[in-house]
Amino acid sequence: MLWKPLGPEALLENIRSLGASFLKLAQVLATRADFFDQDYLQALRQLHDKMPAMTDKNRQRVFRRAFPHPEVFASFDELPIASASIGQVHKAQLKQTGEVVAVKLLRENIQFKVRIDILLLNLFLRILRPLFTDQTRHSIESVLQAFSRVILQEVSMLQELANLEHFSQVYAESGIRFPQPYPQYCSDTALVMSFEEGARFDDVEAVSRLDVSFDELMQRLVLFYTEQMLVKGYFHADPHPGNLLVSPTGELILLDFGMVSRIPQQMRQAMIYAVKAAYERDFELLVSATRKMGVFTEDSDFGALNSVAESLFEVFDSDHLDASSMQELAFGILDVLHDQPFKLPQDVIYVMRVSSLVEGLGTQYIENFNGIKDILPILKENLPRALGEDRLPLDKLKYELLQLPMTAIKARKVIELAEQGDLVVRMATADREYLLERLGKYLRKLGWLLFFLALAFYFQKLHQQWADYLSAGCLLLSALTLLRKKT
């Protein structure tokens, strides 16, 4: 071979040398078992968003731009307590109140570098597009679109400030603590917030020294992400252990709101029914839910998918399921689905990242922790609330009675639109893409057929022997186009 692909370790070194955008993208791809095999995924999961601190000269320039009046701080630690690809965090003390704060400084020129990286990624996608199958190309495009949108938010400290404030309002009753921002000191290159102390959730030794129950912490974490993913649809899109702290009093603290996103209601409902199907072992409901999520289209072999789901549930019933067999199961399923027209929407990837985080934390504290079997009961208890079915019977009856007039109006409107020929039927995105793709293939086939027929008739009118041969050849090509097997 003239070209040999990089091995997992060499790939990691190259990603680290490429900078912030590629490092962040690699962290997202670490959950994409449809793109990489097991060896590469294990290597990508080792990537941590840790980078050398800015030089003193660069840091001072960034600091002066962010704080034209540096006297707002009584003290400012020049050595950062954390340094990542996008920015770094310093400990400081406010002069006016004496409060200890965390100051997050954006790296110099990082916004320009990220935009150039996004441009290059999209350019490479255009160049390499012919090498991918349709489903792989769609998956890669959806990843890059979502990634570009989210990382552009992350390189704006004012956007992170807005995310933090909104998150604090939406989840004020969640029992999770968030840093308190100081908007009067913030800018697009600096974020000032309360300094939160605690042990990293994945630091088993430090957490064990605290007087807290891990089971309670785990339940709170699962409930919180259930609320984000299935109920509110507004969620923290960069889940990793470094963003989760446990305070000395046992509170969960969530940090870093640069990557925040939303899950549409239709997608949330499909996810809810997928969870419901997993708990109730309903194979048909699971396949239906995954189709609504855009994972499968009508072109999939649903008979094969039912057998896969059945095998999956049998493994979930095992009391001795460990982390390695979960990974083997995931790759086994992907092998089965290899010939199926499927893709993983970015919203599903976010859920996979959260699931990976929860299972990774669980296995550190509980032997044979099963990310599916141990979490499903907690999810089941919250499904009625996610589906809006948690009202009391009398309240639910009252709600439905109040909705009757509106339902009647909507029904009459549908009938009127149907009578007038103006009724519009909306389809799931996956089904719409499937139909458009099939229609495109038929139109291309029709175009070639008409082209060859037109040439055949044109040569026929020339009344020359060579033209007769060409005409016969065009007719033959027309017949072959018509008889070509549908794809």
N, C-alpha and C positions, 0 to 999 in steps of 0.2 A: 504493500500500500504506500502511496505517495504521502498520505496524510494519516497520522495516528491521533485519535482523540486523547485529551489529557486524562490522566488518572485522577482519582478523587482528591488526593493530597495536593497534586500540582494545580488542580482546578481551584482549590481553596486559596493557595498562595496567589494565584492570578487575580482572584476576586478581591482579596485584601489590598492588592496593589492598585486596583481600579478606582477605589474611593467610595464615597458615601452612597450614591445611588445604586451601584452594583451590589454593594454589601447589603443594603436594605432589600433589594430585589431577590438576592440569594436567600435571605431569611424567609421570604414569602415562598420561594420555590422549594424550600426544605420540606414542605408538606405536600409537594406535587408528585405523588407516586405514579401519576400518569405521564410524567415527563422523564423521570430518572429511575434507575434501578436502585436496589437496596444499598449497595456500597456507596453510591454518590449521596443518597439521602442521609445516611449516617454521618458522612463527612460534612454535609451542609448544615446539619443540626449543631455541629460544633462551633459554627460561626457566632461570635458574640460581637455586639456593636460596641467594641472598645477600640479606641484609636489613641495615638499619642496626643498629648495636650498641645495646644497652640504654642508657638514660641512667645516669649515675653513681649516681643515687639508687636506681633500680630494681635495678641490679647489686649495690649494697651491701646492699639488703634480702635479695636472693636469696642472696648470699654469707654473710650472718650466719645465715640459717636453715639453710644447708647446713653451715656450719662454726661452731658455737657457740664453739669454741676456735681462733681464727685463727692462734694461735702454731704450729700444725703446719707452717706455711710460713715458710721463711727469707726468701723474696721471692715476690711475686705481681704479674705485669705487669697493670696495670689496662686497658691497651689490648688488645683481643682480637686473636688472630692469624687468626681466622675467625669470621664471624657469619652464622648461617642463621636460618630461620624458627622452628625449634624451640628452638635454644639458641645459645650462643657458646662458643668455646674460648680459654682463657688459658694462657700459659706461666708456670710457677711452679717453685719449688725447695723440696723437703722439708727441714725443719729437722733432723730426726733423722738422715737418711742423706746429705743433700746432693744427692740425685738430682734431675735435671731432669724435670718431669712436665708433662703436659697436663691441664688442668682444664676439663671441659665443664659449663657451668652452664645449667640449663633456664630458659627465659624465664618471667618472672613471670606467674602465672595462665594459663599456656598450656594446662594440662590442662582447665580449665573452658572455655576458648575453643574447643578442639578438639571437646569433647563438644557444645557448642552448634552448631558448624558441621556436625557429623554429623547432628544432629537436623534442622537446616534442609535439608540435602541430601536426606534421606529424605522430608521433608515435601514438597519440590518434586517429588520423583519420584512421590509419590502423586498430586499435583495434575495433573502432566503425563502420567501413565501412559496415558490414553486416546489420546494423540497418537502413540504409538509402535506399530510393528508388534510381533508376538510375539517374533521373534528379537532385535530391537533392545532391547526391554524386558528380556528375559532377560539380554542382554549387559550392559546398564547396571546391572541389579540385582546381577549377579555382581561387577562392578567395585566398586560401592559397598560390598558386603559385605566383600570382601577388603581394600579400602582402609581401611574403618572398623576392622577387626580389627588391621591392621598399624600404622596411625598411633597407635592407643591404646597399643600397645606402645612406640612411639617416644617418647612423652612421659613415659616412666618410666625414669629412669636406672638403677634397680635391675634392670629388665627388660633394659636394654642391657648391664649388667654380666653378667647371667646368659647372655645371648646370646654375649658375647665369651668368657666362660670355656668355654662349651660348644663354640663354634666352634674355639677353640684346642685342645681335646681331640680333637674329631672329625677335624680336619685337621692334626694335629700332624706328620704325615709328608708333607705336601703340598709342602714347600719354599717355602711362602708365610709371611711374617712377620706377626704380629699384635701390637698393643700389649699390654704387660703391665699388668693392672689392679692397683690397690691397694685391695682390698675394705674394709679397716679405715677408709678415709677417705671411702668412697662413701655416698651416700644417694639418696633418690628424686628429688632435685633437682640432684645433682652426681655426676659420675663422674671419678675420678682415675686416670690411666694413664700409662705411660711416654711420653715425648716422642719421636716418631719423625721423623727428618730424611730428606729425599730430594727428588728432582725429580718433579713431576707427570708421569704417564705421557704426557699429551698435550702436554707442553712439549718439542717436538722439539729445540730448541736446547740446553736443559739436559741432556736425555738423551743427545744426541750427544756432549757433552763427557765423559760417563762411559765407561769402558772396558768396555762391555757390548755384546752382540750383540742387535739388535732381534728377529731371527728366533727366538732362544732365549727371549727375554722373551715374545714372542707365543705360542710353543708352550706355555710354562708357564702363561700366562693361559688359553688354550683348554683345556688339560688340567685346570686347577683348576676352571673352570666346568663342564666335562664331569663331573668328579667330583661337584660340587654338584648339578647338575640331573639326571643320569642314574643315578648310582651311589648316593650317600648320600641324596639328596632333601632335604637340609638346606642352604639356600642364602641368600646375601646378596641381599636383595630391593631394594637401592637402588644399583644399579651406575651410576656415572658417573665420569669421569676424575678428579674431585677426591678420590675415595676410594681412588685407586690411586697409590702412590708407588714410585719406583725408588731404592733406597739407593745410596750411593757404591760399594758392593761388588757391585752388580748384583742385589740381592735385591728381590723384589716385596713391597710392604707394603700390606695392606688395612686401611682405616680405617672407622669409623662403623658400628656394629652395631645401630642403632636399629630398622632394618627387616630382620627375618630371618623366613623362612617355610619351610614344608615342602611338598613335592610328593608326593602319595600314590603308592604303589608301582604301582597300576594305570595312573595317568597317566604315570609314568616309563617303564613298559614300552611304552606306546603311542608315546611320544616316541622311544624307542630304535628301534622298528620304522619309524617315519617317517624317521629319519635313515638307517637301513639301506636303506629303499626309495629314498631320494634318491640314495644312492651307487650302488646296483645298478640304478637306472633302472627300478624295478618299479612300474608305474603302479597296478596293483590293490592291492598291499601298501600303497602310500601312501594311497590312498583308504580302505582298511580301517583303517589306523592313525589317520587323522584322524577317522574316525567313532567309534572307541573313545575318542578324546580328547574327544569331545563337540562337535566342530566341525560335523559333519553328522549327520543322522538318516536313517531309512529313506525319508523323504519327498523326499530329494534326488535329482536326476537324475544318477546315477552315470556314465551314458554321457558326459554333458557334462563331468563332473569328470575323467574319464580323458583327454579331449582337452586339457583345461587343463593337466593334469600333464605330458602329452607335450610341449606347447609350452614349458612351464616348463623341462623338462630340456634341450630344444634350446638355449634361451638360456644355460643354465648351462654348456653346452659351448663357448661362445664365448670365445676368448682375449682379446678386446678389450672385455669387459664392464666398464663403469665405473659409478661411483656413480649418475649420473643415470639410466642405463638400468635399473639395479636398482629405482630408485624408480618409473620408468615401468612396469616389469614388475609391481610390487606393485599399482599402481593399475589396471593392465589386468586383473589377476586379480580384483580386487574388483569391477570392472565386470562381468566374466563371472559372478561369483557373486552379483550383486545380487539376482537373482530366485530364488536358492537359499535354502532355510531353513537358514541357518548362523549360528553365533555363536562368539565367541572366548572360551574359558574364561580365567580370570585366570592360571592356571598357564602357559598358552601365552603370555600377555602378558609375563610375567616372562622367559620364554625369548627373546621378541622384543626386550625391552629389553637383555638381555645380548648378543644378536646385533648389535643396533644399536651397542652400546658397542664390541664387538670390531671390527666393520667400520669404525666411525668412527676408531678408533685405527690400524687397518691402513692406511687410505687416507692417513693423514698421513705414513707412513713408506715405503710401497710404492706405486709408480705402478700403476694398474689393479688394486689389491688387490680380490679378489672374496671377499666374506664367506662365500659358499657353497663355491666351488671350492677356495679355499685352506685352508678349515677341515675340509671333509669327510674328507680323508685322515687327519687327526689323530683325528677322531672314529671312523673306521673301525678304526683300530688299537686303540681302546679299547672297541669294541662287545662283543667276547667277555667282557671283564671286567664290563661293565655288565649283560650277560645271564647272568653266572655261568658262562660257558663257557671260562674261562681256566685250568681245571685241566688237569694232565697226563692223558693217556688212562687210565693205570693208576689215578690218583686219582679220575678221573671214574667209572670202572667200579666202583671200590670204593664210592664215594658212592651210585651207583645201586643196587648190591646191598644196601647197608644200608637203603635206602629201600623195598625190596620188601615187607617185612612191613607197614610203615605204609600203603603203597599198597593192599595186599590188604585191610587192615582198613577203609580208607576206601571201597573199592569195595563191600565187603559192606554197609557202613552205608547207602550210596546205594541199593542193591537193596532193603534192608529198609524204608527210608523210602518207596520207590516202591510196594512191596507194601502198606504200611499207608496209603497215600494222603497221607502227610505230607511228600512231597518238595517242597522250595521251590526255585524257579528264580530266581536273582538276575539282573537285567538291568542293562545300562549305564545311567547316569543319563540320558543324552540319549534313549535309546530309551524308557525309562520315562516321561519327560516327554512324549515324542511320543505314546505310547499313551494316557496320561491325558488329554492335550489332545483327541485324536480321540474318546475315549470321552465326554468332557464335551460335545463338539459333538453327538454322537448323542443323548445324554440330554436336552440342551436341545431338540433337534428333536422327540424323542418327547414331551417335556413339553408343548410348544406344540400338537402334534397331538392329544393327549388333551384338552387344554384346549378347543380349538375343537370337537372332537367332542362333549364334554360339554355345551357351550353349545348346539350344534345340537340335541341330543336334548331339552334343557331347553325351548328355544323351541318345539320340535315339540309338546310336551305341553300348551302353553298354548291351542292350537286358536284362535288369533287370526290374522287376515290379516297384520298387521304382524310377528307372531312368525314366521310362515312365511317371510317375506322375510329376517328375521334368521337363521333356521335355515339357509336356503339359502346366505346369505353365509358363515356359519361353516363349512358343508360345503365351500364353494369355498376358503376359507382353509386348511382341512385338506388339500385336494387340492394346493394350491400349496405348503404346507409339505412334503408328501410328495415332490412332484416337484422341489423346489428343488435346484439343483446342489450336490453335495458340495464343501466347501471344506477 
